[in-house]
Amino acid sequence: MERRALVVGLGIAGMAAAIGLRQAGWTPVVVERAAARRRGGYFVGLMPDGRRAAEELGVARHLHVRNPPDEAQAWELDRQGGRAPGLGFLDQPGRPAAVLRGDIEEALWRTLAEGRHPPDVRFATTCTAIDDDGDRAEVLLDHAGHRYRETFDLVVGADGLRSGVRRAVFGDGHLTRWGAMICAFELPDQVPAFHPQDSVVSARPGRAAWVFAFADRPPTALLTWRTRDAGRPADRQAGVARVRDAFAGMDDAVVRHVLTGLEQAPEHLLDSVHQVRMPRWSSGRVVLVGDAAWCLTLYSGHGASTALRGGAALGRALREHPEDLGAALTVWEAGLRPAVRSHQRVARLKQQLFVPSGPVAAAARRGILRLGAASRARRSQSAA
């Protein structure tokens, strides 16, 4: 008997879940609010567990990795604009794989499209209501104002930080407030006077600009700052003005170049920072995955990896418990939750590395980075 699952969201978590479902013998139907698939995007460091999940999902063979060569340098700028060796995101243990968010989505999309029966993907479609009677989940879908109902054996909410599926089934109140904003986008070129494959950071108490380099394309930027006013601007123009205001007076080569790049970027991500904290990620025939369930924040560095892991683990649990959906979801969550809890806790510490909260934190951050950079230099000399 065919088992159908509705996946709400065509991002990393949604496509990973759809592939996992298909591996378990389910028929996924994917709905996506946007009119077309997104491309490009910001820097992602894919961690070892994410790479393992990509292998399990059959995605790794399509994934384009862009790590700069080992001799590429990470630089820290001081208040006077001087540079000193620093530590980049890719210097973490485990040798993260440098990719664009769009690289992961492209690999997932290609994997999803393989096989005799590519999945049913419906763009410009939203899920507006879910009625779970225990035996089936009846879903109200909306495509360009045309509303219709369908029934599914499982609904997977992969619709991001502000998930409509989560709100419909679990209610409000699951977002934690961090008093911070992020803005991420692609740059047209490298910061002047730096090597194309170098990463550059300018961090001050309360605000920071990061430039992430790749081997074979221009870098991407991340601007992040702490603020009590963490609301989202109404439109692009207001968003760019908001970012410029946040970095007013921070005048160095990195900030100038990145702000100019923001003006030119065809699109950017600008949002407040939150984690999602929930006592349970499933209810009946509805389950949440990715940011909808556990948003780790960009500071954690594990969001994409955990999204891939969540999709692979969901498929595995359904294969191991084909006749008991409740048991499958319980086992799936029990396997993931310890790692998610750990990443959420550590993200608070990592936030201080991305954007120190004050002068004391900034001084501690500089000390940690100096020690790390010295250790990296010694390792490089030993390897040579």
Phi, psi and chi 1 to 4 in degrees:
 res  aa     phi    psi   chi1   chi2   chi3   chi4
   1 MET       -  133.0 -177.3  177.9   67.9      -
   2 GLU   -68.7  135.2 -177.8 -174.3   40.0      -
   3 ARG  -114.6  122.2  -68.6  167.8  -64.8 -179.2
   4 ARG  -107.3  138.5  -60.5  174.6   73.7 -124.6
   5 ALA  -126.2  134.7      -      -      -      -
   6 LEU   -94.4  124.1  175.9   68.4      -      -
   7 VAL  -107.5  120.5  179.0      -      -      -
   8 VAL  -100.1  105.5 -177.3      -      -      -
   9 GLY   119.7  129.0      -      -      -      -
  10 LEU  -109.8   32.2 -167.2   67.7      -      -
  11 GLY   -87.9 -161.9      -      -      -      -
  12 ILE   -61.3  -49.0  -66.2  173.9      -      -
  13 ALA   -63.1  -41.4      -      -      -      -
  14 GLY   -67.0  -47.0      -      -      -      -
  15 MET   -68.2  -36.8  -76.3 -168.2  -82.5      -
  16 ALA   -62.4  -41.5      -      -      -      -
  17 ALA   -65.3  -40.1      -      -      -      -
  18 ALA   -63.1  -41.4      -      -      -      -
  19 ILE   -66.1  -44.1  -66.0  169.0      -      -
  20 GLY   -59.7  -41.9      -      -      -      -
  21 LEU   -61.4  -44.8  -74.9  159.7      -      -
  22 ARG   -63.8  -38.6 -168.3  169.0   63.8 -179.8
  23 GLN   -62.1  -27.9  -71.3  177.3  -23.0      -
  24 ALA   -88.3    4.6      -      -      -      -
  25 GLY    90.8    7.7      -      -      -      -
  26 TRP   -88.1  161.9  -72.6   60.3      -      -
  27 THR  -107.8  106.0  -59.1      -      -      -
  28 PRO   -85.6  140.8   28.7  -30.1      -      -
  29 VAL  -118.0  125.7  174.3      -      -      -
  30 VAL  -112.3  129.1 -174.3      -      -      -
  31 VAL  -115.2  142.2  -63.6      -      -      -
  32 GLU  -135.4  130.2  166.2   56.8   41.3      -
  33 ARG   -62.0  -39.4  177.3 -174.5  -61.7  -86.6
  34 ALA   -69.3  158.7      -      -      -      -
  35 ALA   -80.0  -16.5      -      -      -      -
  36 ALA  -153.7  166.7      -      -      -      -
  37 ARG   -72.3  139.7 -166.0  164.5   61.2   84.8
  38 ARG   -77.0  151.3  -65.0  172.3  -61.1  178.4
  39 ARG  -133.1  168.0  -58.8  178.5 -173.0  -84.5
  40 GLY    70.2 -138.3      -      -      -      -
  41 GLY   110.4 -166.7      -      -      -      -
  42 TYR   -98.7  174.6   47.9   82.4      -      -
  43 PHE   -65.3  138.3  169.7   91.2      -      -
  44 VAL  -133.6  132.4  170.2      -      -      -
  45 GLY  -100.4  109.4      -      -      -      -
  46 LEU   -82.7  119.0 -160.7   59.4      -      -
  47 MET   -82.3  168.8  -61.8  -61.1 -175.7      -
  48 PRO   -55.1  -40.2  -30.1   36.6      -      -
  49 ASP   -68.0  -31.7   59.4  -21.6      -      -
  50 GLY   -68.6  -37.8      -      -      -      -
  51 ARG   -67.3  -38.5  -62.4 -155.6  -61.8  -87.1
  52 ARG   -64.0  -41.5  -72.4 -168.8  -65.6  -89.4
  53 ALA   -64.9  -37.7      -      -      -      -
  54 ALA   -61.8  -38.6      -      -      -      -
  55 GLU   -63.9  -45.3  -69.6  -78.0   -3.4      -
  56 GLU   -62.8  -35.7 -175.9  174.8   -9.9      -
  57 LEU   -81.5   -7.4  -68.3  166.9      -      -
  58 GLY    78.7   20.1      -      -      -      -
  59 VAL   -94.5  -26.8  169.6      -      -      -
  60 ALA   -58.7  -34.4      -      -      -      -
  61 ARG   -67.0  -19.6   67.4 -171.7 -174.9  -78.1
  62 HIS   -99.3   -2.7  -64.1  -49.3      -      -
  63 LEU   -86.9  123.6 -173.4   61.4      -      -
  64 HIS   -92.1  111.8 -179.4   58.7      -      -
  65 VAL   -95.8  139.8  175.4      -      -      -
  66 ARG  -125.2   32.9  -55.7  174.9 -174.3  -91.2
  67 ASN   -61.0  130.8  -75.6   56.0      -      -
  68 PRO   -63.1  162.3  -18.5   31.0      -      -
  69 PRO   -65.0  160.4   21.2  -32.2      -      -
  70 ASP   -59.1  -29.3  -70.3  -18.7      -      -
  71 GLU   -78.7   -8.6   59.3  -91.8   22.3      -
  72 ALA   -61.1  147.1      -      -      -      -
  73 GLN  -115.4  148.0  179.4   65.3   57.2      -
  74 ALA  -102.7  133.7      -      -      -      -
  75 TRP  -121.2  144.8  -62.6   99.9      -      -
  76 GLU  -111.9  132.7  -74.8  -85.6  -25.0      -
  77 LEU   -97.9  140.4  -95.8   61.7      -      -
  78 ASP   -95.4 -175.9   60.1   25.5      -      -
  79 ARG   -63.3  -26.3  -74.2 -178.2  174.5  -86.5
  80 GLN   -90.3    2.3  -71.1   72.5   43.2      -
  81 GLY    87.3    0.6      -      -      -      -
  82 GLY   -72.2  152.7      -      -      -      -
  83 ARG  -110.4  147.8   65.3  175.5   74.3  177.7
  84 ALA  -141.5  148.6      -      -      -      -
  85 PRO   -56.9  136.8  -23.2   33.9      -      -
  86 GLY  -131.3 -166.6      -      -      -      -
  87 LEU  -116.6  130.1  -75.0 -179.5      -      -
  88 GLY   -95.0  172.9      -      -      -      -
  89 PHE   -58.8  -36.2 -171.9   94.4      -      -
  90 LEU   -77.0   -5.0  -62.3  177.8      -      -
  91 ASP   -82.9    1.3  -68.1  -42.4      -      -
  92 GLN   -67.4  157.1  -64.9 -175.0   69.4      -
  93 PRO   -58.8  146.2  -23.3   33.3      -      -
  94 GLY    96.8   -5.1      -      -      -      -
  95 ARG    50.0   72.6  -63.6  -71.9  -64.0  166.5
  96 PRO   -57.4  151.1  -20.0   31.0      -      -
  97 ALA   -90.6  125.3      -      -      -      -
  98 ALA   -84.4  120.3      -      -      -      -
  99 VAL  -143.1  164.8  -64.3      -      -      -
 100 LEU   -85.7  152.8  -73.0  171.2      -      -
 101 ARG   -53.7  -40.7  179.5 -176.2  177.2   89.4
 102 GLY   -64.3  -26.9      -      -      -      -
 103 ASP   -63.9  -42.0  -67.7  -29.2      -      -
 104 ILE   -66.4  -43.7  -56.6  176.4      -      -
 105 GLU   -65.9  -36.1  -67.5 -173.5  -14.6      -
 106 GLU   -64.7  -43.0  175.3   65.0   22.1      -
 107 ALA   -63.8  -41.7      -      -      -      -
 108 LEU   -63.9  -43.5  -73.1  161.3      -      -
 109 TRP   -62.2  -44.0  178.2 -102.9      -      -
 110 ARG   -63.4  -40.3  -69.4  178.3   63.5 -177.8
 111 THR   -66.6  -41.5  -55.5      -      -      -
 112 LEU   -63.4  -33.9 -159.9   55.8      -      -
 113 ALA   -80.1   -8.5      -      -      -      -
 114 GLU   -76.5  160.8  -67.4  171.7  -18.8      -
 115 GLY    99.2  171.9      -      -      -      -
 116 ARG   -69.0  -32.9  -67.9 -175.9  179.1 -180.0
 117 HIS  -124.6   83.7  -55.8  -70.3      -      -
 118 PRO   -57.6  148.2  -22.5   33.1      -      -
 119 PRO   -69.3  159.5   25.9  -34.6      -      -
 120 ASP   -80.1  109.0 -179.2   -2.0      -      -
 121 VAL  -113.8  124.9  178.6      -      -      -
 122 ARG  -119.4  112.2  -53.7  173.4 -166.5  176.5
 123 PHE   -84.2  165.7  -69.8   99.2      -      -
 124 ALA    52.2   38.5      -      -      -      -
 125 THR  -130.5  135.3  -57.6      -      -      -
 126 THR  -123.3  154.9   57.3      -      -      -
 127 CYS   -98.0  117.8  170.8      -      -      -
 128 THR  -106.1  -17.5   60.9      -      -      -
 129 ALA  -159.9  149.9      -      -      -      -
 130 ILE  -134.6  127.2  -58.7  169.9      -      -
 131 ASP  -120.8  105.4 -179.1   14.9      -      -
 132 ASP  -101.8  110.4  179.4    1.5      -      -
 133 ASP   -96.0    6.2   66.0    5.5      -      -
 134 GLY    99.8  -36.8      -      -      -      -
 135 ASP   -94.6  -37.7  -66.4  -36.7      -      -
 136 ARG  -146.5  160.2  -58.2  -88.9  -81.5  177.7
 137 ALA  -110.9  116.6      -      -      -      -
 138 GLU   -91.3  127.6 -175.9  177.3   74.1      -
 139 VAL  -120.0  136.2  178.0      -      -      -
 140 LEU   -96.6  119.0  179.8   61.9      -      -
 141 LEU  -110.7  151.7  -62.0  171.1      -      -
 142 ASP  -132.0  120.2 -174.4  -50.1      -      -
 143 HIS  -122.5  107.8  175.2   72.9      -      -
 144 ALA    53.0   40.9      -      -      -      -
 145 GLY    88.6  -11.5      -      -      -      -
 146 HIS   -88.7  117.0  169.3   61.9      -      -
 147 ARG  -103.0  139.1  -66.8 -167.1  167.0 -165.8
 148 TYR  -151.8  161.3   58.8   99.0      -      -
 149 ARG  -113.7  144.0  -64.6 -176.8 -178.8  -85.8
 150 GLU  -141.4  155.8  -80.0 -169.4   51.5      -
 151 THR  -112.1  145.8   56.7      -      -      -
 152 PHE  -138.7  159.2  -64.2   91.1      -      -
 153 ASP   -85.0  -17.4  -60.4  -73.1      -      -
 154 LEU  -156.9  141.3  177.2   65.4      -      -
 155 VAL  -117.5  126.4  176.3      -      -      -
 156 VAL  -110.3  113.6  179.9      -      -      -
 157 GLY   -86.4  105.7      -      -      -      -
 158 ALA  -123.0   38.8      -      -      -      -
 159 ASP  -103.2   29.8   47.9  -18.1      -      -
 160 GLY    84.8 -173.9      -      -      -      -
 161 LEU   -53.1  -43.2  173.0   63.8      -      -
 162 ARG  -103.4   51.0  -67.1  176.5  176.9   82.4
 163 SER   -55.7  126.1  167.7      -      -      -
 164 GLY   -72.1  -33.6      -      -      -      -
 165 VAL   -64.3  -43.5  173.5      -      -      -
 166 ARG   -61.6  -44.3 -173.9 -177.1   66.9 -124.5
 167 ARG   -64.1  -40.9 -174.3  169.6   57.4 -107.3
 168 ALA   -67.8  -36.0      -      -      -      -
 169 VAL  -101.0  -37.6  176.4      -      -      -
 170 PHE  -109.9   -7.7  -60.7   88.9      -      -
 171 GLY    81.6 -173.2      -      -      -      -
 172 ASP   -92.8  179.1  -66.3  -39.2      -      -
 173 GLY    95.3   18.0      -      -      -      -
 174 HIS  -105.2   -0.2  -58.2  -70.1      -      -
 175 LEU   -92.6  129.0  -64.8 -178.0      -      -
 176 THR   -92.4  144.4   63.7      -      -      -
 177 ARG   -97.8  133.2  -61.9 -170.4  179.2  -83.1
 178 TRP  -113.6   -5.4  -76.5   46.7      -      -
 179 GLY    59.4   44.1      -      -      -      -
 180 ALA  -149.8  158.9      -      -      -      -
 181 MET  -128.4  155.0  -62.1  -75.9  -66.3      -
 182 ILE  -131.8  149.7   55.0  166.7      -      -
 183 CYS  -140.8  118.6 -177.7      -      -      -
 184 ALA  -126.4  140.6      -      -      -      -
 185 PHE  -167.3  170.4   51.0   96.0      -      -
 186 GLU   -89.2  139.3  -62.4  178.0   62.7      -
 187 LEU   -96.2  149.1  -71.6  170.7      -      -
 188 PRO   -74.9  -24.5   25.6  -33.3      -      -
 189 ASP  -162.0  175.5   48.8   25.6      -      -
 190 GLN   -76.1  159.3  175.9   62.6  -72.3      -
 191 VAL   -60.6  132.1 -180.0      -      -      -
 192 PRO   -55.2  143.8  -26.1   33.8      -      -
 193 ALA    78.0    4.3      -      -      -      -
 194 PHE  -112.3  152.0  -73.3   89.3      -      -
 195 HIS   -64.5  143.0 -171.3  -82.4      -      -
 196 PRO   -55.1  -26.6  -25.5   33.9      -      -
 197 GLN  -105.0   14.7  -64.3  172.7  -18.3      -
 198 ASP   -88.5  148.7  -73.9  -13.6      -      -
 199 SER  -101.0  145.5  -65.3      -      -      -
 200 VAL  -135.9  139.0 -165.6      -      -      -
 201 VAL  -133.0  135.3 -175.7      -      -      -
 202 SER  -125.7  108.6  178.0      -      -      -
 203 ALA  -123.4  132.0      -      -      -      -
 204 ARG  -128.1  166.1  -50.7  -93.3 -178.8   87.8
 205 PRO   -55.6  118.9  -28.0   36.7      -      -
 206 GLY    90.9   -8.9      -      -      -      -
 207 ARG  -160.0  150.7   49.5 -171.6  178.9  167.8
 208 ALA  -158.2  148.2      -      -      -      -
 209 ALA  -121.5  127.4      -      -      -      -
 210 TRP  -118.9  138.7  -72.3   67.2      -      -
 211 VAL  -121.5  119.4  173.3      -      -      -
 212 PHE  -103.7  120.8  -61.7  102.0      -      -
 213 ALA   -95.0  157.0      -      -      -      -
 214 PHE  -128.2  170.0  -61.5   96.0      -      -
 215 ALA   -75.6  -34.0      -      -      -      -
 216 ASP  -134.8   22.7   55.6    0.3      -      -
 217 ARG  -162.8  164.8   54.3  152.7  -69.6  120.6
 218 PRO   -62.0  160.2  -23.3   34.2      -      -
 219 PRO   -76.2  173.7   25.4  -31.4      -      -
 220 THR  -116.8  162.8   66.0      -      -      -
 221 ALA  -122.0  150.5      -      -      -      -
 222 LEU  -132.1  120.8  171.2   67.0      -      -
 223 LEU  -107.1  131.1  -68.5  163.8      -      -
 224 THR  -142.8  142.1 -179.7      -      -      -
 225 TRP  -150.6  156.0   66.0  100.9      -      -
 226 ARG   -94.4  138.1  -64.9  172.4 -175.8  -98.5
 227 THR  -160.4  150.3  175.7      -      -      -
 228 ARG   -82.4  -19.1  -66.6 -179.3  179.8  178.9
 229 ASP  -100.4   86.4  178.4   15.4      -      -
 230 ALA  -103.2   28.8      -      -      -      -
 231 GLY   -78.0  156.7      -      -      -      -
 232 ARG   -87.9  133.0  -68.1 -170.4  -65.3  170.6
 233 PRO   -62.9  158.7  -20.5   32.4      -      -
 234 ALA   -75.6  -30.6      -      -      -      -
 235 ASP  -150.7  178.2   54.0   38.4      -      -
 236 ARG   -61.6  -47.0  174.7 -176.3  170.8   80.5
 237 GLN   -59.9  -44.2 -175.6  175.4   -1.6      -
 238 ALA   -65.8  -34.2      -      -      -      -
 239 GLY   -66.3  -45.4      -      -      -      -
 240 VAL   -62.5  -41.6  171.8      -      -      -
 241 ALA   -62.5  -38.5      -      -      -      -
 242 ARG   -62.9  -42.6  175.7   86.1  178.6  -82.8
 243 VAL   -65.7  -45.1  176.0      -      -      -
 244 ARG   -59.9  -40.5  -76.8 -161.0  169.0  -84.6
 245 ASP   -62.5  -40.0  -73.3  -15.0      -      -
 246 ALA   -64.5  -29.6      -      -      -      -
 247 PHE  -107.7   14.6  -75.9   82.8      -      -
 248 ALA   -59.5  133.5      -      -      -      -
 249 GLY    86.5  -11.1      -      -      -      -
 250 MET   -94.8   83.5 -170.1  171.2  169.4      -
 251 ASP  -106.3   93.0 -173.4   25.6      -      -
 252 ASP  -139.6  176.0   61.9   37.2      -      -
 253 ALA   -60.1  -39.0      -      -      -      -
 254 VAL   -68.5  -50.8  174.4      -      -      -
 255 VAL   -63.0  -43.2  172.6      -      -      -
 256 ARG   -59.6  -46.6  -71.8 -166.0  -60.3  -88.8
 257 HIS   -66.3  -42.0 -174.8   74.9      -      -
 258 VAL   -68.6  -40.8  168.1      -      -      -
 259 LEU   -65.3  -37.8  -70.4  177.1      -      -
 260 THR   -63.7  -40.9  -60.4      -      -      -
 261 GLY   -63.0  -35.7      -      -      -      -
 262 LEU   -62.2  -40.7  174.4   59.4      -      -
 263 GLU   -60.9  -33.9  -62.0  -84.9    6.1      -
 264 GLN   -90.5  -16.8  -59.3  170.4   -3.3      -
 265 ALA   -64.6  132.2      -      -      -      -
 266 PRO   -65.2  -26.6   21.0  -30.9      -      -
 267 GLU  -155.5  157.6   60.8 -178.7   30.5      -
 268 HIS  -151.6  158.2   63.3  -94.6      -      -
 269 LEU   -98.8  121.5  167.4   68.7      -      -
 270 LEU  -132.3  118.7  174.7   58.9      -      -
 271 ASP  -158.5  160.7 -153.6  -12.2      -      -
 272 SER   -78.3  159.5   49.5      -      -      -
 273 VAL   -98.7  129.8  177.8      -      -      -
 274 HIS  -146.4  154.0  -54.2  -87.9      -      -
 275 GLN  -108.9  155.8  -77.4 -175.5  -13.6      -
 276 VAL  -103.6  122.6  175.2      -      -      -
 277 ARG  -118.6  120.3  -62.3  -67.8 -172.9  102.0
 278 MET  -136.6  143.3  -57.8 -176.3   67.7      -
 279 PRO   -72.4  -22.8   26.0  -34.3      -      -
 280 ARG  -153.0  143.1 -172.6  166.3  175.0   79.7
 281 TRP  -100.5    1.6  -60.8  -31.0      -      -
 282 SER  -138.5  154.5   66.1      -      -      -
 283 SER  -149.1  113.5  175.1      -      -      -
 284 GLY    60.7 -119.2      -      -      -      -
 285 ARG  -101.9   24.0  -66.6 -174.0  173.7  -88.6
 286 VAL  -123.8  132.4  179.0      -      -      -
 287 VAL  -135.4  144.0   62.4      -      -      -
 288 LEU  -104.6  144.0  -57.2  174.0      -      -
 289 VAL  -135.7  159.9  -62.4      -      -      -
 290 GLY    65.6 -147.5      -      -      -      -
 291 ASP   -59.0  -29.2  -75.9   -7.5      -      -
 292 ALA   -61.3  -30.4      -      -      -      -
 293 ALA   -97.9  -40.6      -      -      -      -
 294 TRP  -145.6   21.6   56.1   67.9      -      -
 295 CYS   -24.9  120.2 -176.9      -      -      -
 296 LEU   -92.5  -14.8  -55.2  175.9      -      -
 297 THR    80.7  155.3   76.3      -      -      -
 298 LEU   -62.9  -25.8  -77.4 -177.8      -      -
 299 TYR   -61.5  -30.7  -59.5  136.3      -      -
 300 SER   -67.3  -34.2   79.8      -      -      -
 301 GLY    76.4    4.5      -      -      -      -
 302 HIS  -118.6    7.9  -77.5  -93.4      -      -
 303 GLY   -61.1  -52.8      -      -      -      -
 304 ALA   -65.7  -40.8      -      -      -      -
 305 SER   -62.2  -43.4  -64.8      -      -      -
 306 THR   -71.2  -31.4  -51.9      -      -      -
 307 ALA   -63.3  -44.3      -      -      -      -
 308 LEU   -63.6  -42.8  -70.0  169.7      -      -
 309 ARG   -62.7  -39.1 -176.8  177.9  170.2 -176.8
 310 GLY   -62.8  -42.1      -      -      -      -
 311 GLY   -66.8  -43.1      -      -      -      -
 312 ALA   -64.1  -43.0      -      -      -      -
 313 ALA   -67.8  -33.5      -      -      -      -
 314 LEU   -63.5  -46.2  179.7   61.2      -      -
 315 GLY   -61.6  -40.0      -      -      -      -
 316 ARG   -64.2  -43.7 -163.5 -177.5  -36.5  118.6
 317 ALA   -64.8  -38.0      -      -      -      -
 318 LEU   -69.2  -33.0  -70.2  170.1      -      -
 319 ARG   -68.1  -38.1  -69.2 -164.2  -58.6  -85.8
 320 GLU   -77.4  -21.9  -67.4  171.1   -4.3      -
 321 HIS  -131.1   64.6  -58.6  -86.7      -      -
 322 PRO   -65.3  -24.6   24.6  -34.4      -      -
 323 GLU  -106.0    4.1  -55.4  -57.5  -35.3      -
 324 ASP  -139.4   91.2 -168.2  -22.9      -      -
 325 LEU   -62.3  -42.3  177.7   61.9      -      -
 326 GLY   -59.6  -43.4      -      -      -      -
 327 ALA   -65.0  -40.1      -      -      -      -
 328 ALA   -61.5  -44.5      -      -      -      -
 329 LEU   -70.0  -34.4  -64.3 -179.7      -      -
 330 THR   -65.6  -45.8  -62.5      -      -      -
 331 VAL   -64.3  -42.4  167.4      -      -      -
 332 TRP   -58.1  -48.2  168.2   78.7      -      -
 333 GLU   -67.9  -40.9 -179.0  166.7  -23.1      -
 334 ALA   -61.1  -33.8      -      -      -      -
 335 GLY   -73.7  -30.2      -      -      -      -
 336 LEU   -92.4  -32.9  -81.4  175.6      -      -
 337 ARG   -59.8  -40.8 -170.3  169.2  -79.7  -83.5
 338 PRO   -57.7  -42.9  -26.3   36.5      -      -
 339 ALA   -66.7  -41.0      -      -      -      -
 340 VAL   -62.3  -44.9  167.3      -      -      -
 341 ARG   -58.6  -44.8  -78.8 -171.6 -176.2  133.9
 342 SER   -62.5  -47.0  175.3      -      -      -
 343 HIS   -63.4  -37.3  -65.5  -36.2      -      -
 344 GLN   -66.2  -40.4  -73.4 -175.3  -32.9      -
 345 ARG   -66.3  -46.6  -73.4 -165.9  -60.8  -92.0
 346 VAL   -67.3  -26.8  173.0      -      -      -
 347 ALA   -58.7  -32.0      -      -      -      -
 348 ARG   -64.0  -39.4  -79.5  -70.7 -171.9 -174.5
 349 LEU   -70.5  -41.0  -62.9  175.1      -      -
 350 LYS   -64.8  -29.5  -72.1 -174.9  174.8 -179.7
 351 GLN   -58.0  -36.0 -175.1 -175.0   20.6      -
 352 GLN   -66.3  -29.6  -66.7  -72.2    0.1      -
 353 LEU   -75.4  -36.1  -65.7  176.4      -      -
 354 PHE   -73.2  -46.7  -88.1   93.7      -      -
 355 VAL  -149.1   97.3   53.8      -      -      -
 356 PRO   -61.6  145.1   21.1  -31.8      -      -
 357 SER   -77.7  -22.3   56.4      -      -      -
 358 GLY  -168.9 -176.3      -      -      -      -
 359 PRO   -58.7  -40.7  -24.6   34.3      -      -
 360 VAL   -64.7  -46.3  173.6      -      -      -
 361 ALA   -63.2  -37.3      -      -      -      -
 362 ALA   -64.9  -41.2      -      -      -      -
 363 ALA   -65.2  -42.6      -      -      -      -
 364 ALA   -63.3  -39.9      -      -      -      -
 365 ARG   -61.3  -44.6  176.2 -174.1 -178.3  -83.1
 366 ARG   -60.8  -41.1  -74.7 -166.5  -63.0  -88.4
 367 GLY   -63.1  -44.9      -      -      -      -
 368 ILE   -61.3  -43.6  -68.3  170.0      -      -
 369 LEU   -68.9  -36.7  -67.0 -180.0      -      -
 370 ARG   -61.6  -45.6  -74.6 -164.9 -167.0  102.2
 371 LEU   -62.0  -43.7  -69.8  172.6      -      -
 372 GLY   -64.8  -41.7      -      -      -      -
 373 ALA   -65.2  -40.0      -      -      -      -
 374 ALA   -63.5  -40.6      -      -      -      -
 375 SER   -64.8  -40.9  175.3      -      -      -
 376 ARG   -62.6  -41.3 -178.2 -176.9 -170.0  -88.9
 377 ALA   -63.2  -41.1      -      -      -      -
 378 ARG   -63.7  -40.9  -72.8 -166.3  -63.1  -89.6
 379 ARG   -63.3  -41.0  -70.9 -163.7  -55.1  -89.6
 380 SER   -64.4  -41.0  -61.6      -      -      -
 381 GLN   -66.3  -38.3  -69.8  171.9   -3.2      -
 382 SER   -65.8  -39.6  -61.5      -      -      -
 383 ALA   -67.6  -33.3      -      -      -      -
 384 ALA   -71.4      -      -      -      -      -
